[in-house]
Amino acid sequence: MFNEEMSLYRDMTIRMLEQEVAPFYEAWESAGQVPRSLWNTLGAAGLLGVDMPERYGAAQAPFDVSQMILEEMSRMGFGGLASGLNIHANIVMPYILGYGNEKQKQHWLPKLITGEAVGAIAMTEPSTGSDLAAIQTRAVRKGDNWVLNGSKIFITNGLHADVVIVCAKTELQVGAKGISLFLVDTSLVGFSRGPGIKKIGQHASDTAELFFDDLVIPHAALLGEEKQGFTYLMQELPRERLGVATQAVGSAEGALALTIDYVQQRKAFGQRIADFQNTRFKLAEIKTRIEVCKAYLNQCMRLYQAGDMTSQEASILKLSSTQMQCWVVDQCLQLFGGYGYMQEYPISRFYLDARVQTLYAGTSEIMKEVISRGMINKREAK
């Protein structure tokens, strides 16, 4: 029965993307963002927070369905949209569901599910990068309110966001232990955003710098407990990295499908490119790497759903899947020859969209640090 349900969800997702996204995506890439109305369209189609509880207006579908939606977006070459969706539905909503009080859930989750509100999360700052313990954005308690000052950069959905989960220091002297999370309503005075940041890929994913200038937010905007922000971030990273890995596998599969079609049509030296041994062997190697990575992704999804996925496993998955994606799209583009370098061929977008995957949600270097730290700690424990 589950396979039948998944097939129905997949068919619905593909039809929606073919009708509402594919005809316009090139224009959105040129514009540097999707139209705000697309979020309402996605919500109406039931693609936002599909696994959230029914009492907030969602379908309460299995977690696998939310990942399938990301996979199909990525497979069809909509990498920027997939990244925005991953932030909105796989990060912002679970944070609110997991750590918010009922009033916060009732206020934000229905709006995020319908697309009435767009969500973002703001961690990175201009001078800190991956070092969250060094963030400078500060929230100071004043009576029943907090006063927020600082800035964030590289924020996905930053231009459209109606609510932003902001990481801020509420105590300065204790590093990461002084981080708290806040649900910031972007309509408040003191909030502003810079122009969209131009990137080399994922152009349709709007990315912006956010500013907080004596922004007064009520104490009720605190998400969870004070000074527990870093703990929450670490607890939610596995789901974020699962999403990135799903994007990586979906994108790699999409690039391979384009390439198989191309090499069977294009001829060189009197024969199809597909008939050269080098082409066949390269396609076989690409397929093998995708399938091996997909098997580990499926294993990690089962672990996550059982509550057993570790930070080390999430890091291995994120590192291996994104590096696989970058290698695959590079090899696929090579088989297109000069045409692969032309923007009119979709393989070029797969190539450009892939590069950021090894940077956000923790760089490959950070993933290696987490993986090796776990190995060394285990050996020391023995």
Contacts in CASP RR format, 6 or more apart in sequence:
PFRMAT RR
TARGET T0000
AUTHOR 0000-0000-0000
METHOD contacts of the structure
MODEL  1
MFNEEMSLYRDMTIRMLEQEVAPFYEAWESAGQVPRSLWNTLGAAGLLGV
DMPERYGAAQAPFDVSQMILEEMSRMGFGGLASGLNIHANIVMPYILGYG
NEKQKQHWLPKLITGEAVGAIAMTEPSTGSDLAAIQTRAVRKGDNWVLNG
SKIFITNGLHADVVIVCAKTELQVGAKGISLFLVDTSLVGFSRGPGIKKI
GQHASDTAELFFDDLVIPHAALLGEEKQGFTYLMQELPRERLGVATQAVG
SAEGALALTIDYVQQRKAFGQRIADFQNTRFKLAEIKTRIEVCKAYLNQC
MRLYQAGDMTSQEASILKLSSTQMQCWVVDQCLQLFGGYGYMQEYPISRF
YLDARVQTLYAGTSEIMKEVISRGMINKREAK
2 62 0 8 1.000
5 61 0 8 1.000
5 62 0 8 1.000
5 65 0 8 1.000
6 64 0 8 1.000
6 65 0 8 1.000
6 68 0 8 1.000
9 50 0 8 1.000
9 61 0 8 1.000
9 65 0 8 1.000
9 68 0 8 1.000
9 69 0 8 1.000
10 68 0 8 1.000
10 72 0 8 1.000
12 45 0 8 1.000
13 47 0 8 1.000
13 68 0 8 1.000
13 69 0 8 1.000
13 72 0 8 1.000
14 72 0 8 1.000
14 76 0 8 1.000
16 42 0 8 1.000
16 45 0 8 1.000
16 47 0 8 1.000
17 72 0 8 1.000
17 73 0 8 1.000
17 76 0 8 1.000
17 78 0 8 1.000
20 38 0 8 1.000
20 41 0 8 1.000
20 45 0 8 1.000
21 38 0 8 1.000
21 73 0 8 1.000
21 76 0 8 1.000
21 78 0 8 1.000
21 81 0 8 1.000
22 76 0 8 1.000
25 77 0 8 1.000
25 78 0 8 1.000
25 81 0 8 1.000
25 204 0 8 1.000
28 34 0 8 1.000
28 35 0 8 1.000
28 81 0 8 1.000
28 203 0 8 1.000
28 204 0 8 1.000
29 203 0 8 1.000
29 204 0 8 1.000
29 349 0 8 1.000
30 203 0 8 1.000
31 204 0 8 1.000
32 196 0 8 1.000
32 198 0 8 1.000
32 203 0 8 1.000
32 204 0 8 1.000
32 206 0 8 1.000
33 159 0 8 1.000
33 160 0 8 1.000
33 196 0 8 1.000
33 204 0 8 1.000
33 205 0 8 1.000
33 206 0 8 1.000
34 81 0 8 1.000
34 204 0 8 1.000
34 206 0 8 1.000
36 118 0 8 1.000
36 160 0 8 1.000
38 81 0 8 1.000
39 48 0 8 1.000
39 88 0 8 1.000
39 115 0 8 1.000
39 118 0 8 1.000
39 160 0 8 1.000
40 114 0 8 1.000
40 115 0 8 1.000
40 116 0 8 1.000
42 48 0 8 1.000
42 85 0 8 1.000
42 115 0 8 1.000
43 113 0 8 1.000
43 114 0 8 1.000
43 115 0 8 1.000
44 114 0 8 1.000
46 58 0 8 1.000
46 59 0 8 1.000
46 113 0 8 1.000
47 69 0 8 1.000
47 85 0 8 1.000
48 85 0 8 1.000
48 88 0 8 1.000
48 89 0 8 1.000
48 112 0 8 1.000
48 113 0 8 1.000
48 114 0 8 1.000
48 115 0 8 1.000
49 58 0 8 1.000
49 66 0 8 1.000
49 89 0 8 1.000
49 93 0 8 1.000
49 112 0 8 1.000
49 113 0 8 1.000
50 58 0 8 1.000
50 59 0 8 1.000
50 61 0 8 1.000
50 65 0 8 1.000
50 66 0 8 1.000
50 69 0 8 1.000
50 89 0 8 1.000
51 58 0 8 1.000
51 59 0 8 1.000
51 60 0 8 1.000
51 61 0 8 1.000
51 62 0 8 1.000
51 63 0 8 1.000
51 65 0 8 1.000
51 66 0 8 1.000
52 58 0 8 1.000
52 60 0 8 1.000
52 93 0 8 1.000
52 97 0 8 1.000
52 109 0 8 1.000
52 113 0 8 1.000
53 60 0 8 1.000
53 97 0 8 1.000
54 60 0 8 1.000
56 105 0 8 1.000
56 106 0 8 1.000
56 109 0 8 1.000
56 110 0 8 1.000
56 113 0 8 1.000
57 109 0 8 1.000
57 110 0 8 1.000
57 113 0 8 1.000
57 114 0 8 1.000
58 109 0 8 1.000
58 113 0 8 1.000
59 65 0 8 1.000
63 301 0 8 1.000
63 304 0 8 1.000
63 305 0 8 1.000
64 301 0 8 1.000
66 89 0 8 1.000
66 90 0 8 1.000
67 242 0 8 1.000
67 243 0 8 1.000
67 246 0 8 1.000
67 301 0 8 1.000
69 85 0 8 1.000
70 82 0 8 1.000
70 85 0 8 1.000
70 86 0 8 1.000
70 90 0 8 1.000
70 243 0 8 1.000
70 246 0 8 1.000
70 247 0 8 1.000
71 246 0 8 1.000
71 247 0 8 1.000
71 249 0 8 1.000
71 250 0 8 1.000
71 253 0 8 1.000
72 250 0 8 1.000
73 79 0 8 1.000
73 81 0 8 1.000
73 82 0 8 1.000
73 85 0 8 1.000
73 247 0 8 1.000
74 82 0 8 1.000
74 246 0 8 1.000
74 247 0 8 1.000
74 248 0 8 1.000
74 249 0 8 1.000
74 250 0 8 1.000
74 251 0 8 1.000
74 254 0 8 1.000
75 250 0 8 1.000
75 251 0 8 1.000
75 253 0 8 1.000
75 254 0 8 1.000
75 257 0 8 1.000
76 254 0 8 1.000
77 251 0 8 1.000
77 254 0 8 1.000
77 346 0 8 1.000
77 349 0 8 1.000
77 350 0 8 1.000
77 353 0 8 1.000
78 204 0 8 1.000
79 202 0 8 1.000
79 204 0 8 1.000
79 205 0 8 1.000
79 247 0 8 1.000
79 251 0 8 1.000
79 349 0 8 1.000
79 353 0 8 1.000
80 201 0 8 1.000
80 202 0 8 1.000
80 203 0 8 1.000
80 204 0 8 1.000
80 205 0 8 1.000
80 353 0 8 1.000
81 204 0 8 1.000
81 205 0 8 1.000
82 247 0 8 1.000
83 156 0 8 1.000
83 202 0 8 1.000
83 205 0 8 1.000
83 247 0 8 1.000
83 356 0 8 1.000
83 360 0 8 1.000
84 156 0 8 1.000
84 157 0 8 1.000
84 205 0 8 1.000
86 240 0 8 1.000
86 243 0 8 1.000
86 244 0 8 1.000
86 247 0 8 1.000
87 119 0 8 1.000
87 120 0 8 1.000
87 121 0 8 1.000
87 156 0 8 1.000
87 157 0 8 1.000
88 112 0 8 1.000
88 118 0 8 1.000
88 119 0 8 1.000
88 120 0 8 1.000
88 157 0 8 1.000
89 112 0 8 1.000
90 239 0 8 1.000
90 240 0 8 1.000
90 242 0 8 1.000
90 243 0 8 1.000
91 121 0 8 1.000
91 236 0 8 1.000
91 239 0 8 1.000
91 240 0 8 1.000
92 112 0 8 1.000
92 119 0 8 1.000
92 120 0 8 1.000
92 121 0 8 1.000
92 163 0 8 1.000
92 165 0 8 1.000
93 109 0 8 1.000
93 112 0 8 1.000
93 113 0 8 1.000
94 236 0 8 1.000
94 239 0 8 1.000
95 121 0 8 1.000
95 165 0 8 1.000
95 181 0 8 1.000
95 223 0 8 1.000
95 232 0 8 1.000
95 236 0 8 1.000
96 104 0 8 1.000
96 105 0 8 1.000
96 108 0 8 1.000
96 109 0 8 1.000
96 112 0 8 1.000
96 165 0 8 1.000
96 183 0 8 1.000
96 223 0 8 1.000
97 105 0 8 1.000
97 109 0 8 1.000
99 181 0 8 1.000
99 223 0 8 1.000
99 224 0 8 1.000
99 232 0 8 1.000
100 223 0 8 1.000
100 224 0 8 1.000
101 224 0 8 1.000
103 220 0 8 1.000
104 183 0 8 1.000
104 220 0 8 1.000
104 223 0 8 1.000
108 117 0 8 1.000
108 163 0 8 1.000
108 183 0 8 1.000
110 116 0 8 1.000
111 117 0 8 1.000
111 162 0 8 1.000
112 118 0 8 1.000
112 119 0 8 1.000
112 163 0 8 1.000
116 162 0 8 1.000
117 162 0 8 1.000
117 163 0 8 1.000
118 157 0 8 1.000
118 160 0 8 1.000
118 161 0 8 1.000
118 162 0 8 1.000
118 163 0 8 1.000
119 157 0 8 1.000
119 161 0 8 1.000
119 162 0 8 1.000
119 163 0 8 1.000
119 164 0 8 1.000
119 165 0 8 1.000
120 155 0 8 1.000
120 156 0 8 1.000
120 157 0 8 1.000
120 158 0 8 1.000
120 161 0 8 1.000
120 163 0 8 1.000
120 164 0 8 1.000
120 165 0 8 1.000
121 155 0 8 1.000
121 164 0 8 1.000
121 165 0 8 1.000
121 167 0 8 1.000
122 152 0 8 1.000
122 155 0 8 1.000
122 164 0 8 1.000
122 165 0 8 1.000
122 166 0 8 1.000
122 167 0 8 1.000
122 184 0 8 1.000
122 210 0 8 1.000
123 132 0 8 1.000
123 135 0 8 1.000
123 152 0 8 1.000
123 167 0 8 1.000
123 233 0 8 1.000
124 130 0 8 1.000
124 152 0 8 1.000
124 153 0 8 1.000
124 154 0 8 1.000
124 155 0 8 1.000
125 135 0 8 1.000
125 136 0 8 1.000
125 137 0 8 1.000
125 150 0 8 1.000
125 151 0 8 1.000
125 152 0 8 1.000
125 153 0 8 1.000
126 151 0 8 1.000
126 153 0 8 1.000
126 209 0 8 1.000
127 134 0 8 1.000
127 136 0 8 1.000
128 134 0 8 1.000
128 135 0 8 1.000
128 136 0 8 1.000
130 362 0 8 1.000
130 363 0 8 1.000
130 366 0 8 1.000
132 167 0 8 1.000
132 176 0 8 1.000
132 179 0 8 1.000
132 230 0 8 1.000
132 233 0 8 1.000
133 175 0 8 1.000
133 176 0 8 1.000
133 179 0 8 1.000
133 230 0 8 1.000
134 175 0 8 1.000
135 167 0 8 1.000
135 168 0 8 1.000
135 169 0 8 1.000
135 179 0 8 1.000
136 150 0 8 1.000
136 169 0 8 1.000
137 148 0 8 1.000
137 149 0 8 1.000
137 150 0 8 1.000
137 151 0 8 1.000
137 152 0 8 1.000
137 166 0 8 1.000
137 167 0 8 1.000
137 168 0 8 1.000
137 169 0 8 1.000
137 212 0 8 1.000
138 148 0 8 1.000
138 149 0 8 1.000
138 150 0 8 1.000
138 168 0 8 1.000
138 169 0 8 1.000
138 170 0 8 1.000
138 172 0 8 1.000
139 146 0 8 1.000
139 147 0 8 1.000
139 148 0 8 1.000
139 168 0 8 1.000
139 169 0 8 1.000
139 170 0 8 1.000
139 180 0 8 1.000
139 182 0 8 1.000
139 217 0 8 1.000
140 146 0 8 1.000
140 147 0 8 1.000
140 149 0 8 1.000
140 170 0 8 1.000
141 170 0 8 1.000
141 219 0 8 1.000
142 216 0 8 1.000
143 219 0 8 1.000
144 218 0 8 1.000
144 219 0 8 1.000
145 216 0 8 1.000
145 217 0 8 1.000
145 218 0 8 1.000
145 219 0 8 1.000
146 170 0 8 1.000
146 182 0 8 1.000
146 216 0 8 1.000
146 217 0 8 1.000
146 218 0 8 1.000
146 219 0 8 1.000
146 221 0 8 1.000
146 222 0 8 1.000
147 214 0 8 1.000
147 215 0 8 1.000
147 216 0 8 1.000
148 166 0 8 1.000
148 168 0 8 1.000
148 182 0 8 1.000
148 184 0 8 1.000
148 212 0 8 1.000
148 214 0 8 1.000
148 215 0 8 1.000
148 216 0 8 1.000
148 217 0 8 1.000
149 212 0 8 1.000
149 213 0 8 1.000
149 214 0 8 1.000
149 215 0 8 1.000
150 168 0 8 1.000
150 211 0 8 1.000
150 212 0 8 1.000
150 213 0 8 1.000
151 209 0 8 1.000
151 210 0 8 1.000
151 211 0 8 1.000
151 212 0 8 1.000
152 166 0 8 1.000
152 209 0 8 1.000
152 210 0 8 1.000
153 197 0 8 1.000
153 209 0 8 1.000
153 210 0 8 1.000
154 197 0 8 1.000
154 207 0 8 1.000
154 209 0 8 1.000
154 360 0 8 1.000
155 161 0 8 1.000
155 164 0 8 1.000
155 207 0 8 1.000
155 208 0 8 1.000
155 209 0 8 1.000
155 210 0 8 1.000
156 205 0 8 1.000
156 206 0 8 1.000
156 207 0 8 1.000
156 360 0 8 1.000
157 205 0 8 1.000
157 206 0 8 1.000
158 164 0 8 1.000
158 193 0 8 1.000
158 206 0 8 1.000
158 207 0 8 1.000
158 208 0 8 1.000
158 210 0 8 1.000
159 193 0 8 1.000
159 196 0 8 1.000
159 206 0 8 1.000
159 207 0 8 1.000
159 208 0 8 1.000
160 206 0 8 1.000
161 186 0 8 1.000
162 185 0 8 1.000
162 186 0 8 1.000
162 187 0 8 1.000
163 183 0 8 1.000
163 184 0 8 1.000
163 185 0 8 1.000
163 186 0 8 1.000
164 183 0 8 1.000
164 184 0 8 1.000
164 186 0 8 1.000
164 210 0 8 1.000
165 181 0 8 1.000
165 182 0 8 1.000
165 183 0 8 1.000
165 184 0 8 1.000
165 223 0 8 1.000
166 181 0 8 1.000
166 182 0 8 1.000
166 184 0 8 1.000
166 212 0 8 1.000
167 179 0 8 1.000
167 180 0 8 1.000
167 181 0 8 1.000
167 229 0 8 1.000
167 233 0 8 1.000
168 179 0 8 1.000
168 180 0 8 1.000
168 181 0 8 1.000
168 182 0 8 1.000
169 175 0 8 1.000
169 178 0 8 1.000
169 179 0 8 1.000
169 180 0 8 1.000
170 178 0 8 1.000
170 179 0 8 1.000
170 180 0 8 1.000
170 226 0 8 1.000
170 227 0 8 1.000
171 177 0 8 1.000
171 178 0 8 1.000
171 227 0 8 1.000
172 178 0 8 1.000
174 227 0 8 1.000
176 230 0 8 1.000
177 227 0 8 1.000
177 230 0 8 1.000
178 227 0 8 1.000
178 229 0 8 1.000
178 230 0 8 1.000
179 227 0 8 1.000
179 229 0 8 1.000
179 230 0 8 1.000
179 233 0 8 1.000
180 222 0 8 1.000
180 223 0 8 1.000
180 226 0 8 1.000
180 227 0 8 1.000
180 228 0 8 1.000
180 229 0 8 1.000
181 222 0 8 1.000
181 223 0 8 1.000
181 224 0 8 1.000
181 228 0 8 1.000
181 229 0 8 1.000
181 232 0 8 1.000
181 233 0 8 1.000
182 217 0 8 1.000
182 221 0 8 1.000
182 222 0 8 1.000
182 223 0 8 1.000
183 221 0 8 1.000
183 222 0 8 1.000
183 223 0 8 1.000
184 191 0 8 1.000
184 212 0 8 1.000
184 215 0 8 1.000
184 217 0 8 1.000
184 221 0 8 1.000
185 191 0 8 1.000
185 217 0 8 1.000
185 221 0 8 1.000
186 193 0 8 1.000
188 215 0 8 1.000
188 216 0 8 1.000
188 217 0 8 1.000
189 215 0 8 1.000
189 216 0 8 1.000
190 211 0 8 1.000
190 212 0 8 1.000
190 213 0 8 1.000
190 214 0 8 1.000
190 215 0 8 1.000
190 216 0 8 1.000
191 210 0 8 1.000
191 211 0 8 1.000
191 212 0 8 1.000
191 215 0 8 1.000
192 210 0 8 1.000
192 211 0 8 1.000
192 213 0 8 1.000
193 208 0 8 1.000
193 209 0 8 1.000
193 210 0 8 1.000
193 211 0 8 1.000
194 208 0 8 1.000
194 209 0 8 1.000
194 210 0 8 1.000
194 211 0 8 1.000
195 208 0 8 1.000
196 206 0 8 1.000
196 207 0 8 1.000
196 208 0 8 1.000
197 207 0 8 1.000
197 208 0 8 1.000
197 209 0 8 1.000
199 205 0 8 1.000
199 207 0 8 1.000
199 356 0 8 1.000
200 352 0 8 1.000
200 355 0 8 1.000
201 349 0 8 1.000
201 352 0 8 1.000
201 353 0 8 1.000
201 355 0 8 1.000
201 356 0 8 1.000
202 352 0 8 1.000
202 353 0 8 1.000
202 356 0 8 1.000
223 232 0 8 1.000
224 232 0 8 1.000
234 311 0 8 1.000
237 311 0 8 1.000
237 314 0 8 1.000
237 361 0 8 1.000
238 304 0 8 1.000
238 309 0 8 1.000
238 310 0 8 1.000
238 311 0 8 1.000
238 313 0 8 1.000
238 314 0 8 1.000
239 304 0 8 1.000
240 361 0 8 1.000
241 314 0 8 1.000
241 315 0 8 1.000
241 317 0 8 1.000
241 318 0 8 1.000
241 361 0 8 1.000
242 297 0 8 1.000
242 300 0 8 1.000
242 301 0 8 1.000
242 304 0 8 1.000
242 309 0 8 1.000
242 314 0 8 1.000
242 317 0 8 1.000
244 318 0 8 1.000
244 321 0 8 1.000
244 322 0 8 1.000
244 357 0 8 1.000
244 360 0 8 1.000
244 361 0 8 1.000
245 293 0 8 1.000
245 297 0 8 1.000
245 300 0 8 1.000
245 317 0 8 1.000
245 318 0 8 1.000
245 321 0 8 1.000
245 322 0 8 1.000
246 297 0 8 1.000
247 325 0 8 1.000
247 357 0 8 1.000
248 293 0 8 1.000
248 321 0 8 1.000
248 322 0 8 1.000
248 324 0 8 1.000
248 325 0 8 1.000
248 354 0 8 1.000
248 357 0 8 1.000
249 290 0 8 1.000
249 293 0 8 1.000
249 294 0 8 1.000
249 297 0 8 1.000
249 321 0 8 1.000
249 324 0 8 1.000
249 325 0 8 1.000
251 325 0 8 1.000
251 329 0 8 1.000
251 350 0 8 1.000
251 353 0 8 1.000
251 354 0 8 1.000
252 286 0 8 1.000
252 289 0 8 1.000
252 290 0 8 1.000
252 293 0 8 1.000
252 324 0 8 1.000
252 325 0 8 1.000
252 328 0 8 1.000
252 329 0 8 1.000
253 290 0 8 1.000
254 350 0 8 1.000
255 328 0 8 1.000
255 329 0 8 1.000
255 332 0 8 1.000
255 347 0 8 1.000
255 350 0 8 1.000
255 351 0 8 1.000
256 283 0 8 1.000
256 286 0 8 1.000
256 287 0 8 1.000
256 290 0 8 1.000
256 328 0 8 1.000
256 332 0 8 1.000
258 332 0 8 1.000
258 346 0 8 1.000
258 347 0 8 1.000
258 350 0 8 1.000
259 283 0 8 1.000
259 286 0 8 1.000
259 332 0 8 1.000
259 335 0 8 1.000
259 336 0 8 1.000
259 347 0 8 1.000
260 274 0 8 1.000
260 283 0 8 1.000
262 273 0 8 1.000
262 335 0 8 1.000
262 336 0 8 1.000
262 339 0 8 1.000
262 347 0 8 1.000
263 272 0 8 1.000
263 273 0 8 1.000
263 274 0 8 1.000
263 279 0 8 1.000
263 283 0 8 1.000
263 335 0 8 1.000
264 272 0 8 1.000
264 273 0 8 1.000
264 274 0 8 1.000
265 272 0 8 1.000
266 272 0 8 1.000
266 273 0 8 1.000
267 273 0 8 1.000
268 276 0 8 1.000
273 279 0 8 1.000
273 335 0 8 1.000
274 280 0 8 1.000
279 335 0 8 1.000
282 331 0 8 1.000
282 335 0 8 1.000
283 335 0 8 1.000
285 331 0 8 1.000
286 328 0 8 1.000
286 331 0 8 1.000
286 332 0 8 1.000
289 324 0 8 1.000
289 327 0 8 1.000
289 328 0 8 1.000
290 324 0 8 1.000
290 328 0 8 1.000
293 320 0 8 1.000
293 321 0 8 1.000
293 324 0 8 1.000
296 316 0 8 1.000
296 317 0 8 1.000
296 320 0 8 1.000
296 321 0 8 1.000
297 317 0 8 1.000
297 321 0 8 1.000
300 309 0 8 1.000
300 313 0 8 1.000
300 314 0 8 1.000
300 317 0 8 1.000
303 309 0 8 1.000
303 310 0 8 1.000
303 313 0 8 1.000
311 370 0 8 1.000
312 370 0 8 1.000
312 371 0 8 1.000
312 374 0 8 1.000
312 375 0 8 1.000
315 366 0 8 1.000
315 367 0 8 1.000
315 368 0 8 1.000
315 370 0 8 1.000
315 371 0 8 1.000
316 367 0 8 1.000
316 371 0 8 1.000
318 361 0 8 1.000
318 362 0 8 1.000
318 367 0 8 1.000
319 364 0 8 1.000
319 367 0 8 1.000
319 368 0 8 1.000
319 371 0 8 1.000
322 354 0 8 1.000
322 357 0 8 1.000
322 358 0 8 1.000
322 364 0 8 1.000
323 358 0 8 1.000
323 364 0 8 1.000
325 354 0 8 1.000
325 357 0 8 1.000
326 354 0 8 1.000
326 355 0 8 1.000
326 357 0 8 1.000
326 358 0 8 1.000
329 347 0 8 1.000
329 350 0 8 1.000
329 351 0 8 1.000
329 354 0 8 1.000
330 351 0 8 1.000
332 347 0 8 1.000
332 350 0 8 1.000
333 340 0 8 1.000
333 341 0 8 1.000
333 347 0 8 1.000
333 348 0 8 1.000
333 350 0 8 1.000
333 351 0 8 1.000
336 345 0 8 1.000
336 347 0 8 1.000
339 345 0 8 1.000
340 347 0 8 1.000
340 348 0 8 1.000
340 351 0 8 1.000
341 348 0 8 1.000
342 348 0 8 1.000
343 349 0 8 1.000
358 364 0 8 1.000
END
